[in-house]
Amino acid sequence: MKNNRHLWEHDCALIAAQGALAGVDEAGRGALAGPVVAAAFCPGEGFFEDSGLGELCSDITDSKLLKPAHREEILARLEGWRNEGRVAFAAAAGTVQEIDELNILGATRLAMTRALESLRRELPRAESEAMPLFEQVAPAARLHILIDGKPLKKFPYAHAALVKGDSRSLCIAAASIVAKVTRDRLMVELDAAFPAYGFAGHKGYGTPAHCEALRQYGPSPHHRALFLRKVLK
């Protein structure tokens, strides 16, 4: 593998010590518009024993370090592996309304919970049953959940956190790509409905052009009211 070998080795060691692993990450947390999207990624049994897959994972890293076309290419590869039963992954969103009601942390936590719930439905039965129900926290779930960043309070799943995990863990990096591509596609769809804001280009982030459009046209229904105070003051 290339210089991302440490991501593979990190998760290989963790799986050897802990058992099955799911990586979780989000995209869009700092944007002015659109949902926050989270994804959960779980390699299948024996995934890290296949050196050929290891070589094909050598370009998987933090989604922010990859060009859009490369992210799309990697997601297509992951989707092929999912169809073959080699991996499982799922994405879910926290809506703009939920961001305004729960704040961005609460909406991110909700998106991550939804992503894990969707992932659980894709997992083999033995791994799925090892995860707790929505309302429960498992003190020692067989599926080791690893989340990018800091530990989450009031989260319904037992988990560990890894700061800058998308550049340290292959599973978190893969989740970051799934989340980023999923959200980018949603923002392109929003651009077709609200072309004045340029969502397809900046994906809802606070670029100068986006802020100027906000001042000129006012917010759309897909802008986050809590995030616009400095822009529209």
N, C-alpha and C positions, 0 to 999 in steps of 0.2 A: 504494500500500500504506500501511498504518498505521505505527505507530512500530517495527515489526519489519522495516522495509525493509533495515536493515543486515545481517540474516541472509541475505537473498536476494542482496544485492550482494556479500557476502563470498564466497559459494560460486560466484557467477557469475564473479567475477574469478579464483578458484582454478581453476575448470574451464577457463577461457580459457588459463591458464598451464600447467596440469598435465595436462589431459585428464580422463577420467572420474573421478568422485569417489564415495566411499562414506563415510558418517558412521556412527560407532559410539558407543553409550552403554549404560549399565546402569541397573537399578532394583533396589532392595532391599538394597543393600550394607550399610546400617546397621541392618537389622531384626534382631530376636531370633529370628524364626521364618520358615520358608519359604525357597525357593530364591532365588538371585540370578539375575536375568534380563537378558540383553543383547540388543540388536537392532542390525542393520546396515541402512542405507537408502541406495539408489543411484538418483538420477534418471536417466531415459532420455535418449537423445540428443535434443537440441533442447528439453529441458524448460525451460531457463532463457531460451530465446528466445521463449517464449509469454507475452505480457504478461497474458493472461487468467488463466493459471495463477498468475502472480505475485500477482494480486489475491486469488485463492483461498488463497494461502499466507500472507496477511498476518496471520493469527491463530496461525500455527505458531510456537511458542516453547518454552522450557524447560517440560517437563511439570509441574514442581512449581508453576508459576505459573498453571496452568489448573485449573478445577474438573473433577471426574470426568466429568460429563455432556459437557463441552466436549471433553475428551480422547477420549471415545467417538465423538463426532461427527467429530472430525478423523481418527481411525483409519478410520472408515467411508468418509470421503472418500479417504484414501490407498488403501484396499482397492479402491475403484472405479477409481482411476487405475492400480493394479496390474493389474486385470482388462483395462484398455484398453492395457496395455503401456507406459504413461507412466513408471512407476517400478517398482523391485523392492525388496523388503525381506524380512527374516527375523528371527525371534527364537529364542533358545535359552537353556537354563538351566544353572546349576551347582547341583547338589543340596545338600541339607543335609549329607549324608554327605561330599560332596566339599569342602564348606566346612570341616567338622571335620578332614578329612584333609589338605587343601592350604592351609588358612587362607583368609580371604575374598579376598585378592588372587589367590591361585592359582585359586580357583573362579571369580572374575570373569574372569580371563584365559582360562580354559577356556570359559566361556559366550560370550565375545566371539569366540573361535576358532570355536566351533560355529556361531554366528550368521553369520560370514563364510563358512564352508563351505556353509551352507544358501543364503546369498545367491548364491554362485558358481554354484550349480545353476540359479538363476533368470535369470542374466544372459545376454545375447546371447553367442554363441559367441566372437566376437573379444575381448570384454571378459573373459569367463571364462578364456580361455586365457592372458590377460596376468597372471593371478594365480598365485602360486606354489602348489606342492603343500603339503599339511599340514605336512610336516617341513621345508620349505625357507623361506628368507628371500630375497625378491627385492630386490636393491639398488636397482632402479629400475623397479618394476612400473608398467605403464601405468595401472592403476587406483590412484588416489591414495587411501589409507585415512587417514581423519582421526578420531582417538579423543578423546573428552572426557577432560580431566584431564592427567596427566603421561605421558611415554613409558613403555611397558611393557617390562620386561626379560623375556628368554626368550619373546618372543612370536613365533609362526611367520610373521608377515607384516610386511613393511616398512611403517612407518606414521609419521605425524606426530601430535603431540598438541597439543591446544588447551585451555588452562585455562579453565574456565567456557564450554566450547564450546557447551553447549546454549542459551546466550543470545547466541552469536556466529555460529553456523553453522546454516543451515536444515537441512542433512542430519543434523547431530547432533541438532538439536531434534526433527526427525521421528523419528529413532531413539529418542530419549528417550521420546516419546509411545508408540511401539510397545512398547517395553520395559515402561513403566509400566502400560499398559492390560493387556498380557498377564499381568504378574505380579499385578495386582489381581484379575483374573478367577480366577487360580489360588488366591489367598487366599480368595476367596469360596467356591470349591469346598471348600477345607479347613475353612471355617467350618461347612459342612453336616455334615462328619464329626466335628468337634471344637468343638461350639458353646459350650463352657464358656469358651473363651479370647477370644471376640469378634473373630476374625480378619477378618470382613467389615468391621468398623468401622475398626480400626487397621492392618490389612494386615500384622500381625506386628511393628510397631514398638513400642518400649518405653514405651507410655503408662502412666499410673498404674493404670488399670483392668487392663491386660494384666499388669503386674508383680504386682498383687494376685492375679489369677487364677493366676499361676505359683506364688506362695507358697501358695495354697490347694490347688491341684490337682497341683502338680508339673509338670514339662515333658512335652509330648507328643512323639511320634516326629519331629515336624516342627520342633522347637525346636533351635537351634544351641547345642550344649553349650559351645563356646568363648565364647559371648556371655552366658552365664547366670551366670557366677561372681559378679558384683557383685549381681545380683538375688537369688540364692539363697544368699548367704553367711550 
